[in-house]
Amino acid sequence: MNWFTDTLTWLLDAVQSVDPVLRTLLAGVGMFLETSVLVGLVVPGDTIVIVSATAIGSPAEYVALLVVVVVGALGGESVGFALGRYFGPRIRHSRLGRRIGEHNWHRAERYVDRRGGIAVFVSRFLPVLHSLVPLTVGMSPMSYRRFLAWTAPACVLWAAAYVTVGAVAAGSYRELSQQLHWAGYVFVGIIAVFLIAVVVGKKLLERAEARHWAHPAEDETDSQE
């Protein structure tokens, strides 16, 4: 399986050959877009961050990438909040807003109304809601300061997890590749286990929080069952 090791080495080297400043900025821009209103539904910010993290070669690069990713995420969510505050209803009833579905808009509204700041924190780890909640909060009475206080730690946790996993997987591969012919599988295994854990974690979190955004009629149905 030397072809697999050679291909993986080539890919990692290709990423690492990109100027560190450029690839760090690209990751920040990716996160900014991923957390901006509705854009996060199509921009794979998690993939961009993991790929960038595989090129980390020093503690300074790790810290720089972590900081830039957090700043990018906060910037994107702040834009979502501002757009919600000034243009929320217009965006919601636009063609793009209608494609999201009224059901999802109502779900985000109920979640924010019922959970407040906790909804802001938890939504960072949930599909669809992580893009809708900042916009929805902007349309609510919640202040930007309170919004930022809840979303900042969530962004830090998210960024730390993805940057660390990418760096550890690539670092482990580079250390073992000269000694073990199956070192590539260590890299793939670390990434795969992490992504599976993310998917399972999101499903469990979504199930635990679902009652907070369910329609009252759905709550009554669940209680009758």
N, C-alpha and C positions, 0 to 999 in steps of 0.2 A: 504494500500500500504506500510506496514511496511517492506515487503521484498525488495522493491526498496530502501528505506532509509538504510536498513541494508546492502544491497549489495554495495551501493555507499560508505557508511562509511567504509566498509571493504576494498574496492579498494583504497580509499584515504589514509587509515591507512597503507596499504601495501606499497604504494609509499613513505609515510612519514617515514616508518620504515627503508628504505634504508639509509645508511650513507650519510649525507648531502654532504660531499666532493665527494663521489663516484657518487651520482646522478647528482651533478653539473658538474663533469668532463664528465660524459656520455652525458649530454646535449651538452657540448662543442664539444665533438667528433662527435656527431650526426650532429651538424651544420657544422663542418668541412667537413664531408662527403657530406652533403646536398648541399654545395656550391662548392664542388670540381668538376672538369670537368666531365660532363656526369653522375657522380654518383648521382648528385642531382635529376636525373630523376626517381630514384628508392628509395632513402632514404627519409622517411617522417620527415624531420627536424622539421616542424611546430608541428606535433603531439608529438614528443619527448620533445620539449620545453614546450608545454602546460602541458603535464603530469608531467614534472619535477617541473613546477611552482606551481602545486596544493599542493606541499609539503612544500612550503615556510612558515616558522614559525616566521620570524623576519626580520626587515629591512636589517640586515647584509646579511642574506641569499638571499634576493631580489637583493641587489646590486651585490653580488658575482655571482649569476646566470646570471644577466644581462651582467656583464663584461665578463664572460666566454663565453656566447653565442655570443657576439659581436666579441670577439677575435677568436672564432672558425670559425665564418662566414668570417671574414677578412682573416684568415689563408687559408681557403678553396678557396676563390676567388683569393688569391695571388698565390696559387698553380696552379689554372686554368690559370692565366695570364702567369706564368712562362712556363707552358707546351705549351701554345700557342706560346710564343716567340721562344722556342727552338724546339718544335716538332709538331707545329700546323698542317701543311700540312699532316704529316705522320698520325696523329690522325684522321684527317678529312677523309682520304682515307682508314682508317682501317676498319675492319669488323664492329666494334661498331659505328664508324663514319658514315658508310653507312646506318646503321640501323636508325640513327637519320633522315636521308633524306637530299638530296642536297637542297631541297626547304628551309628547316629550316636554313641550313648554309648560303644560299644566303640572307635569310631574316635578319639574325643576322648581316651579313656584311653590307647590305644596311642601317640597323638601326644605326650601329656605324658610318658609313661614313656620314650619314645625320645629326645625332644628337650629335655625339661626347660624351662629358662627361654626357650630359643629358640622353643619352641612357644607360650609366653605372648605373646611379642613378635609373631610372625608371625600368630597366630590373629586378632589385631585387624583384619587386612586380609582375612580369609577368611569367606565366608558360612557360617552355621550354627555353625561352630566358635567364632566370636567371642562367641557367647552361652553355649556349653557349656564352653569351656575354663576360665573362672574358677571355675565350679561344680566341674568335675572336679579342678582344682588344689586346691580346698578339701578334697576328699576324699583328696588325696595327702599324702605327708610334707613337701612343699615348704612352707617358712615364708612367712608373709604378707610379711615384709620382702623376701625374694627375689622373690616374686610382684610386689610393687609396683615393685621395681627394674627388672624387665623390662617391665612393662606401661606404666609412666609414659612412657618415651620413645616408645613406639608410639602412645600416646594424643596426645602432643604433635605427632608427625608427621601423624597423621590429622587432627587439628583444624586445624593450620596449613594443610594442603592445601585443605580444604574452605572454611575461612573466607577464605583468600586468593583462591581462585577466584571465590567469590561476590562479594567486594568488588571485584576487578579487573573482572569482567564488568559489574557495574552501574556502576562508575565510568567505564569506557570508553564505555558507552552514553550516560551523562549528558553526557559531554564532546563526543560526536560527534552526538548527536541533533539539535542545532540547526543542524548543517552538512550532514549526510548523511541523506537520506531512508531509506537502507537501514541505518542504524545499529543498528536492532533485530536485524538478522541477525548483527551482530558479537557482541552479547550472547548470542544463541542459539548461535552458533558456538563461543564460548569454553566455554559450559556443555556443549555436545554433545561437543566434543573431549575435555574433561576426563572426562565420564562414560564415553565410549568407552574412554579410556585406563584408567580404573578397572576396567571390566569385563574388558578384555584383560589388564590386570595381575593381576587376581584369578585369571583362568583360568590364566595362566602360572605364578603362584605356587602355585596349587593343584596343578597338574601336577608342579611341581618337588618339592613336599613330600609328594605322595600316597604315596610309598613308605614314609614314616615312620609313616603310620597304617594302612597296608595290613595285612590279616591275614597271618600267616606263610604260609598256603596260597596266598594271592594272590601273595606274593613268589615262591614256588616256581614258580607258573604263569607269571609274567612272565619268570623266568630261563630256563624251558624254551623259551619262545617266542623 
